[in-house]
């Protein structure tokens, strides 16, 4: 009787997968595909805590709001930093993706970092449930990213995935549908932005905002030298005079600012490779390393990692959407689960 009721309710709800990222949230709706990708930002009234804007509209307000309005990024380093605001953000995203009224609430599958703690897991589950999810499942992001990139992880072969988002970099070796070895470091795209801000402050006594730092990263940021070095005009405030000012920053300087963060990521990869069983190491030498996530778009990252590991590096065709696409493929098999909701699930439990 229970399975008939489940089948009946599923006809009236649209399951969705959410890549709940520090910088961006990507939502996949079953039967539709990627519904949208929005910045993980909420603008709200400081005194009443009333939400004024969410997503791209709120992102445009960062650094430009009056004193009574704050633009908040409720996710930090891949986990919930502000529970109340995260719940409101998830609720808005579910409402935007799930347009049907008066029918069953959706089941939601959310990608989370490998290094997430039990307390942080419960926070994600609780936030999704309060936001309107009928059932909430969690999946480790490297698993979802690999599936989204069309990697066959069911076979007893080793695959290495590096998922670099806004808040965390996940390094994992996957075989037979599960993670064999993993390392999660809370250094990724946001850390690169902060490194640029710190570099300008230390070397030029110059203060720039988050949006300017992100523009610098996108325009001239690199992990490996360009064929012809680039430069960009930077606008901000002179900390000595207090006046607005512009100056020129080179790609070599930005790369120097990134060096410490990149070294930490390389060390995480080395650690993971050292802990990998020899049989799977041989597989990785053949299959290479897969790069996913928005952070993987950093120019020259593949070349740097190839020189450091001597293993071929391949960037996914759509690195920004891999985790969300992976949750979508898992949703197609979610009926085969025997687990209760609000538990982490693995691909091998679904095939």
C-alpha positions as CSV (number, residue, x, y, z in Angstrom):
1,X,0.0,0.0,0.0
2,X,2.9,2.3,0.9
3,X,4.5,2.0,-2.5
4,X,1.2,2.8,-4.3
5,X,0.8,5.9,-2.2
6,X,4.4,6.9,-2.9
7,X,3.8,6.4,-6.7
8,X,0.6,8.4,-6.4
9,X,2.1,11.4,-4.6
10,X,5.1,11.4,-7.0
11,X,2.7,12.1,-9.9
12,X,1.8,15.4,-8.2
13,X,5.2,16.7,-7.2
14,X,8.4,17.6,-9.0
15,X,11.5,16.3,-7.3
16,X,14.4,18.8,-7.5
17,X,18.1,18.7,-7.0
18,X,20.0,21.7,-5.5
19,X,23.6,22.5,-5.7
20,X,23.6,24.8,-2.6
21,X,26.8,26.6,-3.3
22,X,28.7,29.3,-1.4
23,X,28.7,31.6,-4.4
24,X,25.9,30.3,-6.6
25,X,22.9,27.9,-6.2
26,X,21.9,25.8,-9.2
27,X,18.5,24.1,-9.2
28,X,17.5,21.1,-11.3
29,X,13.8,20.1,-11.6
30,X,13.1,16.6,-12.6
31,X,11.5,16.4,-16.0
32,X,12.7,20.0,-16.8
33,X,16.4,20.1,-16.4
34,X,18.4,23.0,-15.0
35,X,15.7,25.5,-13.9
36,X,18.0,28.4,-13.0
37,X,21.3,29.4,-11.5
38,X,21.3,32.3,-9.0
39,X,23.9,33.9,-6.7
40,X,23.6,32.7,-3.1
41,X,22.9,36.2,-1.8
42,X,20.0,37.7,0.2
43,X,19.3,41.4,0.6
44,X,17.2,42.2,3.7
45,X,16.1,45.1,5.9
46,X,18.5,45.2,8.8
47,X,16.0,46.0,11.5
48,X,12.9,44.0,10.5
49,X,14.9,41.1,8.8
50,X,12.4,41.3,5.9
51,X,13.8,39.9,2.7
52,X,14.0,42.5,-0.1
53,X,15.7,40.6,-2.8
54,X,17.2,37.1,-3.4
55,X,19.7,35.9,-6.0
56,X,21.0,38.0,-8.9
57,X,19.0,41.1,-7.8
58,X,20.5,40.9,-4.3
59,X,24.0,40.2,-5.7
60,X,23.8,43.6,-7.6
61,X,23.3,45.3,-4.2
62,X,26.5,44.0,-2.6
63,X,28.6,47.0,-1.5
64,X,26.0,49.5,-2.7
65,X,23.3,49.4,0.0
66,X,22.3,52.1,2.5
67,X,22.9,51.4,6.2
68,X,19.4,50.0,6.8
69,X,19.8,47.3,4.1
70,X,22.3,44.5,4.2
71,X,23.3,42.0,1.5
72,X,24.0,38.6,3.1
73,X,25.8,35.5,1.8
74,X,24.3,32.9,4.1
75,X,26.6,30.1,2.9
76,X,30.2,30.2,3.9
77,X,32.9,27.6,3.0
78,X,30.2,25.3,1.6
79,X,28.1,25.2,4.8
80,X,25.3,27.2,6.4
81,X,26.6,30.3,8.2
82,X,23.2,31.9,8.8
83,X,20.4,29.4,9.2
84,X,17.5,31.8,9.1
85,X,18.6,33.5,6.0
86,X,19.5,30.2,4.3
87,X,16.0,28.9,5.0
88,X,14.5,32.0,3.4
89,X,16.8,31.7,0.4
90,X,16.0,28.0,-0.2
91,X,12.3,28.7,0.2
92,X,12.5,31.4,-2.5
93,X,14.4,29.1,-4.8
94,X,12.0,26.2,-4.3
95,X,9.0,28.6,-4.9
96,X,10.7,29.9,-8.1
97,X,11.4,26.4,-9.5
98,X,8.2,24.8,-8.3
99,X,5.4,26.8,-9.8
100,X,2.4,24.4,-9.2
101,X,0.1,25.4,-6.4
102,X,-2.0,23.2,-4.1
103,X,-0.2,19.9,-4.9
104,X,2.4,17.7,-3.0
105,X,5.6,19.4,-1.9
106,X,8.7,18.3,-3.7
107,X,11.4,15.9,-2.6
108,X,14.8,17.6,-2.6
109,X,18.3,16.2,-3.1
110,X,21.1,18.5,-2.0
111,X,24.8,18.3,-2.8
112,X,27.0,18.8,0.3
113,X,30.8,18.9,0.8
114,X,32.7,15.7,1.8
115,X,34.0,17.3,5.0
116,X,30.6,18.4,6.3
117,X,30.0,17.5,9.9
118,X,26.8,15.8,11.3
119,X,25.7,19.1,12.8
120,X,26.1,20.9,9.5
121,X,24.2,18.1,7.7
122,X,21.3,18.5,10.1
123,X,21.3,22.2,9.5
124,X,21.0,21.7,5.7
125,X,18.2,19.1,6.2
126,X,16.3,21.3,8.7
127,X,16.6,24.4,6.4
128,X,15.3,22.5,3.4
129,X,12.4,21.0,5.4
130,X,11.4,24.3,6.8
131,X,11.6,25.8,3.3
132,X,9.0,23.4,2.0
133,X,10.7,20.1,1.0
134,X,8.6,17.0,1.6
135,X,11.6,14.8,2.0
136,X,15.3,15.9,2.0
137,X,18.3,13.8,0.9
138,X,22.0,14.7,0.8
139,X,24.7,13.5,-1.6
140,X,28.4,14.2,-1.5
141,X,29.3,16.8,-4.2
142,X,32.1,14.8,-5.8
143,X,29.7,11.9,-6.4
144,X,27.1,14.2,-8.0
145,X,29.7,16.1,-10.0
146,X,31.1,12.9,-11.5
147,X,27.7,11.6,-12.4
148,X,26.8,15.0,-13.9
149,X,29.9,14.8,-16.0
150,X,28.8,11.4,-17.4
151,X,31.5,9.4,-15.6
152,X,30.6,5.8,-15.1
153,X,31.4,5.4,-11.4
154,X,29.6,2.1,-11.0
155,X,32.5,0.0,-12.2
156,X,35.4,-1.1,-10.0
157,X,37.7,1.5,-11.6
158,X,39.2,4.5,-9.9
159,X,38.2,8.0,-10.9
160,X,39.5,11.2,-9.3
161,X,37.3,14.3,-9.2
162,X,38.3,17.8,-8.1
163,X,35.2,19.9,-7.5
164,X,36.2,23.5,-6.9
165,X,33.3,25.8,-6.0
166,X,33.1,29.1,-4.2
167,X,33.7,27.9,-0.7
168,X,35.4,24.5,-0.8
169,X,37.5,22.3,-3.0
170,X,36.6,18.7,-2.8
171,X,39.2,16.1,-3.9
172,X,37.9,12.6,-4.1
173,X,38.7,9.1,-5.5
174,X,35.6,7.3,-6.5
175,X,35.1,3.6,-7.3
176,X,32.0,1.3,-7.4
177,X,29.7,4.2,-6.7
178,X,31.3,5.4,-3.5
179,X,34.2,7.6,-2.3
180,X,37.3,5.6,-1.4
181,X,39.5,8.5,-0.3
182,X,38.7,12.2,-0.1
183,X,40.1,15.5,1.2
184,X,38.0,18.7,1.6
185,X,39.7,22.1,2.0
186,X,37.8,25.2,2.6
187,X,39.7,27.1,0.0
188,X,38.2,27.9,-3.4
189,X,36.9,30.8,-5.5
190,X,36.0,33.1,-2.5
191,X,39.5,32.6,-1.1
192,X,41.0,33.9,-4.4
193,X,38.8,37.0,-4.1
194,X,40.0,37.6,-0.5
195,X,43.6,37.0,-1.6
196,X,43.3,39.8,-4.2
197,X,41.8,42.2,-1.6
198,X,44.6,41.4,0.8
199,X,47.3,41.8,-1.8
200,X,46.0,45.3,-2.8
201,X,45.8,46.3,0.8
202,X,49.2,45.1,1.7
203,X,51.2,46.2,-1.4
204,X,49.3,49.3,-2.4
205,X,47.5,50.5,0.7
206,X,44.4,50.3,-1.5
207,X,41.0,48.9,-0.5
208,X,38.8,47.3,-3.1
209,X,35.3,45.6,-2.8
210,X,34.2,42.0,-3.4
211,X,32.8,42.7,-6.8
212,X,36.0,44.4,-8.0
213,X,38.0,41.5,-6.7
214,X,35.8,39.0,-8.5
215,X,36.2,41.0,-11.7
216,X,40.0,41.0,-11.4
217,X,39.9,37.2,-10.8
218,X,37.7,36.6,-13.9
219,X,39.5,39.0,-16.2
220,X,43.2,38.4,-15.4
221,X,43.4,35.8,-12.7
222,X,45.4,32.7,-13.6
223,X,47.1,29.7,-12.0
224,X,49.7,29.5,-14.8
225,X,51.3,32.4,-16.8
226,X,49.5,33.7,-19.9
227,X,51.3,33.7,-23.2
228,X,51.1,37.5,-22.9
229,X,50.7,39.0,-19.4
230,X,47.6,41.1,-18.9
231,X,46.6,44.0,-16.7
232,X,43.5,45.7,-15.5
233,X,42.5,49.1,-14.1
234,X,41.4,48.7,-10.5
235,X,39.0,51.2,-8.7
236,X,38.8,51.6,-5.0
237,X,39.8,53.7,-2.1
238,X,43.3,54.9,-1.1
239,X,43.8,54.0,2.5
240,X,46.4,56.8,3.0
241,X,44.4,59.7,1.6
242,X,40.9,58.2,2.0
243,X,40.1,59.3,-1.6
244,X,38.8,57.2,-4.5
245,X,41.6,56.1,-6.8
246,X,42.5,53.8,-9.7
247,X,45.7,52.0,-10.5
248,X,46.9,49.1,-12.7
249,X,47.3,45.6,-11.5
250,X,49.0,42.9,-13.6
251,X,48.2,39.2,-14.0
252,X,51.6,38.2,-12.6
253,X,50.7,40.1,-9.3
254,X,47.3,38.4,-9.1
255,X,49.0,35.0,-9.7
256,X,51.3,35.8,-6.8
257,X,48.3,36.6,-4.6
258,X,46.8,33.2,-5.5
259,X,50.0,31.2,-4.8
260,X,49.3,30.3,-1.2
261,X,45.8,29.1,-1.9
262,X,46.9,27.1,-5.0
263,X,49.6,25.4,-3.0
264,X,47.0,24.3,-0.4
265,X,44.9,22.8,-3.1
266,X,47.9,21.0,-4.7
267,X,48.8,19.6,-1.2
268,X,45.2,18.3,-0.8
269,X,45.6,16.5,-4.2
270,X,48.9,15.0,-3.2
271,X,47.5,13.9,0.1
272,X,44.6,12.1,-1.6
273,X,46.9,10.5,-4.2
274,X,49.2,9.2,-1.4
275,X,46.2,7.6,0.4
276,X,44.8,6.0,-2.7
277,X,45.2,2.2,-3.0
278,X,47.7,1.2,-5.7
279,X,45.2,-0.5,-7.9
280,X,43.1,2.7,-8.1
281,X,46.2,4.8,-8.6
282,X,46.9,2.9,-11.8
283,X,43.3,3.5,-13.0
284,X,43.7,7.3,-12.3
285,X,46.9,7.4,-14.4
286,X,44.8,6.0,-17.3
287,X,41.5,8.0,-16.8
288,X,43.1,11.2,-15.5
289,X,41.7,13.8,-13.1
290,X,38.3,15.5,-13.7
291,X,37.9,19.1,-12.8
292,X,34.4,20.5,-12.0
293,X,32.9,23.5,-10.3
294,X,33.2,27.2,-11.1
295,X,36.6,27.5,-9.6
296,X,38.0,25.1,-12.2
297,X,37.5,27.8,-14.8
298,X,40.6,29.6,-13.5
299,X,42.9,30.0,-16.4
300,X,45.9,27.6,-16.4
301,X,44.6,25.5,-13.5
302,X,44.7,22.3,-15.6
303,X,48.2,23.1,-16.8
304,X,49.4,23.7,-13.2
305,X,47.9,20.5,-11.9
306,X,49.3,18.5,-14.8
307,X,52.8,19.8,-14.0
308,X,52.4,19.1,-10.3
309,X,51.0,15.5,-10.6
310,X,52.1,14.3,-14.1
311,X,48.5,13.1,-14.6
312,X,46.3,14.3,-17.5
313,X,43.7,16.8,-16.4
314,X,40.3,17.1,-18.0
315,X,37.8,19.9,-17.3
316,X,34.1,19.0,-17.5
317,X,32.1,20.4,-20.4
318,X,29.8,22.3,-18.1
319,X,31.7,22.5,-14.8
320,X,29.3,25.0,-13.2
321,X,26.3,22.6,-13.6
322,X,27.9,19.2,-12.9
323,X,26.7,18.8,-9.3
324,X,23.1,19.9,-10.2
325,X,23.0,17.6,-13.3
326,X,24.3,14.8,-11.1
327,X,21.5,15.2,-8.6
328,X,19.1,15.2,-11.6
329,X,20.4,11.8,-12.7
330,X,20.1,10.5,-9.2
331,X,16.6,11.7,-8.9
332,X,15.7,9.5,-11.8
333,X,16.6,6.5,-9.7
334,X,15.5,7.8,-6.3
335,X,12.4,5.4,-6.2
336,X,14.9,2.5,-5.7
337,X,16.1,3.9,-2.4
338,X,15.3,1.8,0.7
339,X,16.7,4.5,3.0
340,X,14.5,6.9,5.0
341,X,14.6,10.5,4.0
342,X,17.1,13.0,5.5
343,X,20.0,10.6,5.0
344,X,23.1,10.8,2.8
345,X,22.7,8.6,-0.3
346,X,25.3,7.0,-2.5
347,X,25.0,6.1,-6.2
348,X,25.7,2.4,-5.6
349,X,22.6,2.2,-3.4
350,X,20.5,3.4,-6.4
351,X,21.6,1.0,-9.2
